[in-house]
């Protein structure tokens, strides 16, 4: 705790500083001032928890100084000291709720007791204030949650919370709801709390209040309430602040509901933001979607790519016509991007068919397996379900098409048997019981012949290839900090973690933990 000693007598100030072991009383910083004006200036800068001050001082007396300080440090505990038995000073001290009044010459044991009492009172005040803040925050959060439900059924509860929070609500009260959708279900809550604090500070100049709640992990709801109708300029400023505050996360959408008047209309604003949220998938991540945006509300007449997009795509890929394929992808994007008439599940299902066609074509062209999923253990459907935006999904398809044509032009197709072996390994490497016998049975050859044939065609043994493939998958997993190292071994076909670590170090020259440390910095 911090303590400020104010006395115009130097011998008293220095005597107090050196004659008491302040740290034993819980005081870790002691500041000295020689009069009320200097004491006031130090208090503004250092913000002490306890003030021990003389009553009579030149320029500004102790009572006047303490009154000024209490205006900006209401929790400060004050101890007055004086050699004068002045009733007027005592009355003033009582009004200031001073802890005690000690007389000079000072009794050090009496002063210590006064300081301990002041410390206890200050801590109690802080606990009380913290409790009030927690209760107020909890009540505000409850109100925010109730405002996401139809007003009629929540009217009494909402009115009660408004009274508890001492809110000034009028018929013309301006209200608007924002919903922010995030990719991650578990953001750093300290980050979310900081956003709330920063947004509250940004709203203060407009005399607006913020009420926040979180829904279904990834949806963050901000109700903004003001005394009057919210102007378009204020709405733009709020949206700008929200977008800026969430920008470090990159993958997010901000949906602004229709501004309304009256607390009973908050649900309407919230509902209009929900409608925008349903279409957010089709917009660029980081976008602000506004209910009153004319461009957003106007439906665009779109020409469908074809009556059978997956069939058309398959024909183009099999014909190896790259120019026509690029044209098809551009038309595909023009149809789906910002198309509010489609459900995201429907579009993801359409794209699943396109990804499947790519995979089938790679097999027909005898091109080696390639992963277009963003996490090694995901399958295609899981990848698509987890896609945050349409553009992310479409770009993944474009990249895989480009890769396919690159492979077609740069590489000769693999021997069909070797291709089948590698394809089988790519789909079963996580099985710790995967054996040469399994592989040989898959390609209808004897175990000894498969080993010899693979070595002659590739230059490496089957076991070497399987180990290298598993190590490459392990490298991918280690590059993602979400996966514990202990779990990675089983994901790549090793039940024994120690054996996996030895194999990985032999392959890369680094232990799994050192490799992760190097990759992630």
C-alpha positions as CSV (number, residue, x, y, z in Angstrom):
1,X,0.0,0.0,0.0
2,X,1.0,3.6,-0.5
3,X,1.1,6.3,2.2
4,X,1.4,10.1,2.0
5,X,2.8,12.0,5.0
6,X,2.1,15.8,4.9
7,X,3.6,18.0,7.6
8,X,5.2,21.5,7.4
9,X,7.8,20.5,10.1
10,X,10.7,18.7,8.5
11,X,11.8,17.1,11.8
12,X,8.3,15.5,12.1
13,X,8.3,14.2,8.5
14,X,11.7,12.7,8.7
15,X,11.1,11.4,12.2
16,X,8.0,9.5,11.1
17,X,9.7,8.1,8.0
18,X,12.7,6.7,10.0
19,X,11.2,5.8,13.4
20,X,8.6,3.3,12.1
21,X,9.2,0.1,10.1
22,X,6.4,0.8,7.7
23,X,6.6,-2.5,5.7
24,X,5.6,-4.4,8.9
25,X,2.3,-2.4,8.8
26,X,1.8,-3.3,5.1
27,X,3.0,0.1,3.8
28,X,5.5,-0.4,1.0
29,X,5.8,3.2,-0.4
30,X,5.9,6.4,1.7
31,X,5.8,9.9,0.1
32,X,6.5,13.2,1.9
33,X,5.1,16.6,1.4
34,X,5.8,19.9,3.3
35,X,2.4,21.6,2.8
36,X,-1.2,21.0,1.5
37,X,-0.5,22.1,-2.0
38,X,2.5,19.9,-2.5
39,X,0.5,17.1,-0.8
40,X,-2.3,17.5,-3.2
41,X,0.0,17.4,-6.2
42,X,1.8,14.2,-5.0
43,X,-1.6,12.6,-4.3
44,X,-2.7,13.3,-7.9
45,X,0.5,11.6,-9.2
46,X,1.0,8.7,-6.8
47,X,-2.6,8.0,-5.6
48,X,-1.9,7.0,-2.0
49,X,-4.1,4.6,-0.1
50,X,-3.6,6.3,3.3
51,X,-2.9,10.0,4.1
52,X,-1.3,11.0,7.4
53,X,-1.4,14.8,7.6
54,X,-1.1,17.7,9.9
55,X,-4.2,19.9,10.3
56,X,-2.5,23.4,10.4
57,X,-0.2,24.1,7.5
58,X,0.7,27.1,5.4
59,X,-0.8,27.8,1.9
60,X,-3.4,25.0,2.3
61,X,-4.4,23.3,5.6
62,X,-4.9,19.6,6.0
63,X,-8.7,19.7,6.0
64,X,-8.8,21.6,2.7
65,X,-6.2,19.3,1.1
66,X,-8.0,16.2,2.3
67,X,-11.3,17.5,0.9
68,X,-9.7,18.0,-2.5
69,X,-8.0,14.6,-2.5
70,X,-11.2,12.8,-1.5
71,X,-12.9,14.2,-4.6
72,X,-10.7,12.1,-6.9
73,X,-9.7,9.4,-4.4
74,X,-12.9,8.5,-2.6
75,X,-11.5,5.3,-1.0
76,X,-8.5,7.0,0.6
77,X,-8.2,6.6,4.3
78,X,-7.2,9.8,6.3
79,X,-5.5,10.2,9.6
80,X,-5.2,13.8,11.0
81,X,-2.6,14.9,13.5
82,X,-2.4,18.1,15.4
83,X,-1.2,19.7,18.6
84,X,-4.3,21.9,18.7
85,X,-7.6,20.9,20.4
86,X,-9.7,22.8,17.9
87,X,-13.3,21.7,17.8
88,X,-13.9,23.2,14.3
89,X,-11.1,21.1,12.9
90,X,-12.5,18.0,14.6
91,X,-15.9,18.6,13.1
92,X,-14.4,19.0,9.7
93,X,-12.5,15.8,10.2
94,X,-15.6,13.9,11.2
95,X,-17.4,15.2,8.0
96,X,-14.5,13.9,5.9
97,X,-14.9,10.5,7.7
98,X,-11.3,10.5,8.9
99,X,-10.2,7.3,10.5
100,X,-8.8,9.0,13.6
101,X,-7.3,12.1,15.0
102,X,-4.0,11.7,16.8
103,X,-2.5,14.5,18.9
104,X,1.1,15.8,19.0
105,X,3.5,15.0,20.4
106,X,2.8,11.7,18.7
107,X,2.7,8.4,20.5
108,X,4.2,5.9,18.0
109,X,2.2,2.9,19.4
110,X,-1.0,4.9,19.0
111,X,0.0,6.0,15.5
112,X,0.7,2.4,14.5
113,X,-2.7,1.4,15.7
114,X,-4.3,4.2,13.7
115,X,-2.4,3.1,10.5
116,X,-3.5,-0.5,10.9
117,X,-7.1,0.6,11.4
118,X,-6.8,2.8,8.3
119,X,-5.3,-0.1,6.3
120,X,-8.2,-2.4,7.4
121,X,-10.8,0.2,6.5
122,X,-9.2,0.8,3.1
123,X,-9.1,-2.9,2.3
124,X,-12.7,-3.2,3.3
125,X,-13.7,-0.3,1.1
126,X,-11.9,-2.0,-1.8
127,X,-13.6,-5.3,-1.2
128,X,-17.0,-3.6,-0.9
129,X,-16.4,-1.7,-4.2
130,X,-15.2,-4.8,-5.9
131,X,-18.3,-6.6,-4.7
132,X,-20.6,-3.8,-6.0
133,X,-18.8,-3.8,-9.3
134,X,-19.1,-7.6,-9.6
135,X,-22.8,-7.4,-8.8
136,X,-23.4,-4.6,-11.2
137,X,-21.5,-6.5,-14.0
138,X,-23.6,-9.6,-13.3
139,X,-26.8,-7.7,-13.3
140,X,-25.8,-5.9,-16.6
141,X,-24.9,-9.3,-18.1
142,X,-28.3,-10.7,-17.1
143,X,-30.1,-7.7,-18.6
144,X,-28.1,-8.2,-21.9
145,X,-29.2,-11.8,-22.0
146,X,-32.9,-11.0,-21.4
147,X,-32.8,-8.4,-24.2
148,X,-32.0,-11.2,-26.6
149,X,-35.5,-12.7,-25.9
150,X,-39.0,-11.3,-26.8
151,X,-39.7,-8.4,-24.5
152,X,-43.2,-9.4,-23.6
153,X,-42.2,-12.5,-21.7
154,X,-39.2,-10.8,-20.0
155,X,-40.8,-7.4,-19.2
156,X,-41.0,-7.7,-15.4
157,X,-37.4,-9.1,-15.1
158,X,-36.1,-6.4,-17.4
159,X,-37.8,-3.6,-15.4
160,X,-36.5,-5.0,-12.2
161,X,-32.9,-5.0,-13.5
162,X,-33.3,-1.5,-14.9
163,X,-34.3,-0.3,-11.4
164,X,-31.4,-2.2,-9.7
165,X,-28.9,-0.7,-12.2
166,X,-30.4,2.8,-11.8
167,X,-30.7,3.2,-15.6
168,X,-32.5,6.2,-17.1
169,X,-34.8,4.7,-19.7
170,X,-37.2,6.9,-21.7
171,X,-39.7,6.1,-24.5
172,X,-37.3,7.8,-26.9
173,X,-34.3,5.9,-25.6
174,X,-32.1,4.9,-28.6
175,X,-31.1,1.2,-28.8
176,X,-29.2,-0.9,-31.3
177,X,-27.8,-4.4,-31.1
178,X,-24.5,-5.8,-32.6
179,X,-23.6,-9.4,-32.9
180,X,-20.0,-10.3,-33.4
181,X,-19.3,-13.9,-34.7
182,X,-15.9,-15.4,-34.1
183,X,-14.3,-18.5,-35.4
184,X,-12.9,-19.7,-32.1
185,X,-15.3,-21.0,-29.5
186,X,-12.8,-20.2,-26.7
187,X,-11.3,-16.8,-27.2
188,X,-9.0,-15.3,-24.5
189,X,-11.6,-13.9,-22.1
190,X,-9.2,-11.2,-21.0
191,X,-9.2,-10.0,-24.6
192,X,-13.0,-9.9,-24.6
193,X,-13.0,-8.0,-21.3
194,X,-10.5,-5.5,-22.7
195,X,-12.8,-5.0,-25.7
196,X,-15.7,-4.3,-23.4
197,X,-13.6,-1.8,-21.4
198,X,-12.3,0.0,-24.5
199,X,-15.7,0.1,-26.1
200,X,-17.3,1.6,-22.9
201,X,-14.6,4.2,-22.9
202,X,-15.2,5.0,-26.6
203,X,-19.0,5.3,-25.9
204,X,-18.7,7.7,-23.0
205,X,-18.4,10.9,-25.0
206,X,-21.7,10.0,-26.6
207,X,-23.3,9.2,-23.2
208,X,-24.1,5.7,-24.4
209,X,-24.2,2.5,-22.2
210,X,-23.0,-0.9,-23.1
211,X,-24.6,-4.3,-22.2
212,X,-22.8,-7.4,-23.2
213,X,-23.5,-11.2,-23.2
214,X,-22.0,-14.2,-25.0
215,X,-24.2,-16.8,-26.7
216,X,-23.3,-20.3,-28.0
217,X,-19.6,-19.7,-27.4
218,X,-18.8,-17.9,-30.7
219,X,-21.5,-15.1,-30.7
220,X,-20.8,-11.9,-28.7
221,X,-23.8,-9.6,-28.3
222,X,-23.4,-5.9,-27.6
223,X,-26.6,-3.9,-26.8
224,X,-26.0,-0.1,-27.0
225,X,-28.4,2.2,-25.2
226,X,-28.6,6.0,-25.3
227,X,-31.0,8.6,-24.0
228,X,-32.0,9.7,-27.4
229,X,-32.3,8.4,-31.0
230,X,-29.0,7.1,-32.3
231,X,-27.8,9.1,-35.3
232,X,-26.2,7.5,-38.3
233,X,-22.9,9.1,-37.4
234,X,-23.0,7.6,-33.9
235,X,-23.9,4.2,-35.4
236,X,-21.0,4.4,-37.8
237,X,-18.6,5.3,-35.0
238,X,-19.8,2.3,-32.9
239,X,-19.4,-0.1,-35.8
240,X,-16.0,1.3,-36.6
241,X,-14.8,0.9,-33.0
242,X,-16.1,-2.7,-32.8
243,X,-14.5,-3.7,-36.1
244,X,-11.2,-2.1,-35.0
245,X,-11.2,-3.8,-31.6
246,X,-11.8,-7.3,-33.0
247,X,-9.4,-6.8,-36.0
248,X,-6.5,-8.7,-34.2
249,X,-8.6,-11.9,-34.5
250,X,-8.9,-11.6,-38.3
251,X,-11.7,-14.1,-38.6
252,X,-14.9,-12.3,-37.4
253,X,-18.1,-10.7,-38.6
254,X,-19.8,-7.7,-37.1
255,X,-23.6,-7.5,-37.7
256,X,-25.5,-4.3,-36.8
257,X,-29.2,-4.6,-36.2
258,X,-31.8,-2.0,-37.1
259,X,-31.6,1.0,-34.6
260,X,-34.8,1.3,-32.6
261,X,-36.4,3.5,-29.9
262,X,-37.5,2.1,-26.5
263,X,-36.2,-0.7,-24.4
264,X,-39.0,-2.9,-25.6
265,X,-37.6,-2.7,-29.2
266,X,-34.1,-4.0,-28.4
267,X,-35.2,-7.6,-29.3
268,X,-36.3,-6.3,-32.8
269,X,-32.8,-4.8,-33.3
270,X,-31.2,-8.0,-32.1
271,X,-33.4,-10.2,-34.3
272,X,-32.4,-8.1,-37.4
273,X,-28.8,-8.7,-36.5
274,X,-29.4,-12.4,-36.3
275,X,-30.8,-12.4,-39.8
276,X,-27.6,-10.7,-41.1
277,X,-25.6,-13.3,-39.2
278,X,-27.2,-16.1,-41.1
279,X,-25.8,-14.7,-44.3
280,X,-22.4,-13.7,-43.0
281,X,-20.7,-16.8,-44.3
282,X,-21.0,-15.4,-47.9
283,X,-19.1,-12.2,-47.1
284,X,-15.4,-11.5,-46.6
285,X,-14.2,-12.1,-43.1
286,X,-13.9,-9.0,-41.1
287,X,-16.9,-7.5,-42.8
288,X,-19.5,-5.2,-41.2
289,X,-23.0,-6.2,-42.2
290,X,-25.6,-3.5,-41.6
291,X,-29.4,-4.0,-41.6
292,X,-30.0,-0.6,-43.2
293,X,-27.5,-1.0,-45.9
294,X,-29.4,-0.7,-49.2
295,X,-26.8,-2.6,-51.1
296,X,-27.1,-5.5,-48.7
297,X,-30.9,-5.5,-48.8
298,X,-31.1,-5.5,-52.6
299,X,-31.2,-9.1,-54.0
300,X,-29.0,-9.7,-57.0
301,X,-30.3,-11.8,-59.9
302,X,-27.7,-14.5,-60.4
303,X,-27.1,-16.8,-63.2
304,X,-26.4,-20.4,-62.0
305,X,-23.2,-21.9,-63.3
306,X,-25.1,-25.0,-64.8
307,X,-27.9,-27.3,-63.9
308,X,-25.3,-29.8,-62.8
309,X,-22.2,-28.0,-61.5
310,X,-20.5,-31.1,-60.2
311,X,-21.0,-32.9,-63.6
312,X,-19.7,-29.9,-65.5
313,X,-16.7,-29.7,-63.2
314,X,-15.9,-33.3,-63.7
315,X,-16.0,-33.1,-67.5
316,X,-13.7,-30.0,-67.5
317,X,-11.1,-31.6,-65.2
318,X,-11.1,-34.9,-67.1
319,X,-10.7,-33.0,-70.3
320,X,-7.6,-31.3,-68.8
321,X,-8.8,-27.9,-70.0
322,X,-7.2,-25.4,-67.5
323,X,-8.6,-22.3,-69.2
324,X,-12.1,-23.6,-69.1
325,X,-11.6,-24.7,-65.5
326,X,-10.6,-21.2,-64.4
327,X,-13.6,-19.8,-66.2
328,X,-15.8,-22.3,-64.4
329,X,-14.4,-21.3,-61.0
330,X,-14.9,-17.6,-61.7
331,X,-18.5,-18.3,-62.5
332,X,-18.9,-20.4,-59.4
333,X,-17.6,-17.5,-57.2
334,X,-19.9,-15.0,-59.0
335,X,-22.9,-17.2,-58.2
336,X,-22.2,-18.0,-54.6
337,X,-20.3,-14.9,-53.2
338,X,-22.7,-12.7,-51.2
339,X,-25.6,-14.8,-52.3
340,X,-28.1,-14.4,-49.5
341,X,-30.7,-16.8,-51.0
342,X,-28.6,-19.8,-50.1
343,X,-28.0,-21.6,-46.8
344,X,-24.3,-22.2,-46.0
345,X,-25.0,-25.9,-45.4
346,X,-26.3,-26.2,-49.0
347,X,-23.2,-24.5,-50.4
348,X,-20.8,-26.6,-48.4
349,X,-22.6,-29.7,-49.6
350,X,-22.1,-28.5,-53.2
351,X,-18.4,-27.9,-52.6
352,X,-18.0,-31.2,-51.0
353,X,-19.0,-32.8,-54.3
354,X,-16.4,-30.6,-56.1
355,X,-13.6,-31.6,-53.7
356,X,-14.6,-35.3,-54.1
357,X,-14.4,-34.9,-57.9
358,X,-10.9,-33.5,-57.6
359,X,-9.8,-36.4,-55.5
360,X,-11.4,-38.9,-57.9
361,X,-9.7,-37.2,-60.8
362,X,-6.3,-37.4,-59.1
363,X,-6.7,-41.1,-58.8
364,X,-7.7,-41.5,-62.4
365,X,-4.7,-39.4,-63.5
366,X,-2.6,-41.5,-61.1
367,X,-1.3,-38.4,-59.3
368,X,-0.1,-38.8,-55.7
369,X,-2.4,-38.0,-52.8
370,X,-2.4,-34.4,-51.6
371,X,-4.1,-33.0,-48.5
372,X,-6.3,-29.9,-48.9
373,X,-7.5,-30.1,-45.4
374,X,-6.2,-27.6,-42.8
375,X,-5.8,-30.0,-39.9
376,X,-4.1,-33.4,-40.5
377,X,-6.8,-35.5,-38.8
378,X,-9.7,-33.8,-40.6
379,X,-11.6,-35.4,-43.4
380,X,-13.0,-33.3,-46.2
381,X,-16.5,-32.8,-44.7
382,X,-15.0,-31.7,-41.3
383,X,-12.9,-29.2,-43.1
384,X,-15.9,-27.8,-44.9
385,X,-18.0,-27.6,-41.8
386,X,-15.2,-25.7,-40.1
387,X,-14.8,-23.2,-42.9
388,X,-15.4,-19.7,-41.5
389,X,-16.2,-18.1,-44.8
390,X,-17.2,-18.9,-48.3
391,X,-14.1,-17.2,-49.7
392,X,-11.9,-19.4,-47.5
393,X,-13.6,-22.5,-48.9
394,X,-13.5,-21.4,-52.5
395,X,-9.8,-20.4,-52.3
396,X,-9.0,-23.9,-51.0
397,X,-10.8,-25.4,-54.1
398,X,-8.9,-23.0,-56.4
399,X,-5.6,-23.9,-54.9
400,X,-6.2,-27.6,-55.3
401,X,-7.3,-27.2,-58.9
402,X,-4.0,-25.2,-59.6
403,X,-2.1,-27.9,-57.9
404,X,-3.7,-30.6,-60.0
405,X,-2.8,-28.9,-63.3
406,X,0.7,-28.2,-62.0
407,X,1.2,-31.9,-61.2
408,X,-0.2,-32.9,-64.5
409,X,2.3,-30.7,-66.4
410,X,5.3,-31.2,-64.1
411,X,5.2,-34.9,-63.3
412,X,4.8,-38.2,-65.0
413,X,2.0,-40.3,-63.5
414,X,3.2,-42.8,-61.0
415,X,3.2,-46.5,-61.7
416,X,-0.3,-47.7,-60.9
417,X,0.8,-50.2,-58.2
418,X,3.0,-47.6,-56.5
419,X,0.2,-45.1,-56.6
420,X,-2.2,-47.6,-55.0
421,X,0.3,-48.4,-52.3
422,X,1.0,-44.7,-51.4
423,X,-2.7,-43.9,-51.5
424,X,-3.4,-46.8,-49.1
425,X,-0.7,-45.6,-46.7
426,X,-2.1,-42.0,-46.8
427,X,-5.4,-43.3,-45.6
428,X,-4.2,-45.8,-43.0
429,X,-0.9,-44.4,-41.6
430,X,-2.6,-43.5,-38.2
431,X,-3.3,-47.2,-37.6
432,X,-0.4,-48.5,-35.5
433,X,-1.1,-52.1,-36.7
434,X,-0.6,-51.2,-40.4
435,X,1.7,-53.8,-41.8
436,X,3.4,-54.8,-45.1
437,X,1.0,-57.7,-45.2
438,X,-2.0,-55.3,-45.2
439,X,-0.4,-53.3,-48.0
440,X,0.4,-56.4,-50.1
441,X,-3.2,-57.7,-49.7
442,X,-4.6,-54.3,-50.8
443,X,-2.7,-54.5,-54.1
444,X,-3.1,-58.3,-54.5
445,X,0.6,-59.1,-54.4
446,X,2.8,-61.2,-52.1
447,X,4.6,-59.5,-49.3
448,X,8.1,-60.2,-50.6
449,X,7.2,-59.1,-54.1
450,X,5.6,-55.8,-52.9
451,X,8.8,-55.0,-50.9
452,X,11.1,-55.7,-53.8
453,X,8.9,-53.9,-56.4
454,X,8.5,-50.8,-54.2
455,X,12.2,-50.6,-53.6
456,X,13.0,-51.0,-57.3
457,X,10.5,-48.3,-58.3
458,X,11.1,-45.7,-55.6
459,X,14.6,-46.3,-54.3
460,X,13.3,-46.7,-50.7
461,X,11.8,-49.5,-48.7
462,X,8.2,-49.6,-47.8
463,X,9.0,-49.3,-44.1
464,X,11.2,-46.2,-44.8
465,X,8.4,-44.6,-46.8
466,X,5.8,-45.3,-44.1
467,X,8.1,-43.9,-41.4
468,X,8.8,-40.8,-43.5
469,X,5.2,-40.3,-44.2
470,X,4.3,-40.5,-40.6
471,X,7.1,-38.1,-39.6
472,X,5.8,-35.6,-42.2
473,X,2.3,-35.8,-40.7
474,X,3.8,-35.4,-37.2
475,X,5.6,-32.2,-38.4
476,X,2.3,-30.8,-39.6
477,X,0.6,-31.5,-36.2
478,X,3.6,-30.1,-34.3
479,X,3.2,-26.8,-36.2
480,X,-0.2,-26.4,-34.7
481,X,0.0,-25.5,-30.9
482,X,-3.5,-26.8,-30.2
483,X,-2.2,-30.4,-30.3
484,X,-0.4,-31.7,-27.1
485,X,2.8,-33.5,-28.1
486,X,1.7,-36.5,-26.1
487,X,-1.3,-37.0,-28.3
488,X,0.5,-36.6,-31.6
489,X,2.3,-39.9,-31.5
490,X,-1.0,-41.9,-31.5
491,X,-2.3,-39.7,-34.3
492,X,0.5,-40.8,-36.6
493,X,0.5,-44.5,-35.7
494,X,2.8,-44.8,-32.6
495,X,1.3,-46.2,-29.3
496,X,4.7,-45.7,-27.6
497,X,5.5,-42.1,-27.1
498,X,9.2,-42.7,-26.3
499,X,9.6,-44.7,-29.5
500,X,7.9,-41.9,-31.5
501,X,10.2,-39.3,-30.0
502,X,13.3,-41.3,-30.9
503,X,12.0,-41.9,-34.4
504,X,11.2,-38.2,-34.9
505,X,14.6,-37.1,-33.6
506,X,16.3,-39.6,-35.9
507,X,14.3,-38.2,-38.9
508,X,14.6,-34.4,-38.1
509,X,17.5,-34.2,-35.8
510,X,15.3,-32.6,-33.1
511,X,13.0,-33.9,-30.4
512,X,9.3,-33.2,-30.9
513,X,9.4,-30.4,-28.2
514,X,12.5,-28.8,-29.7
515,X,11.0,-29.0,-33.2
516,X,7.8,-27.2,-32.0
517,X,9.8,-24.6,-30.2
518,X,11.8,-23.9,-33.4
519,X,8.8,-23.8,-35.7
520,X,6.6,-21.6,-33.4
521,X,9.4,-19.4,-32.2
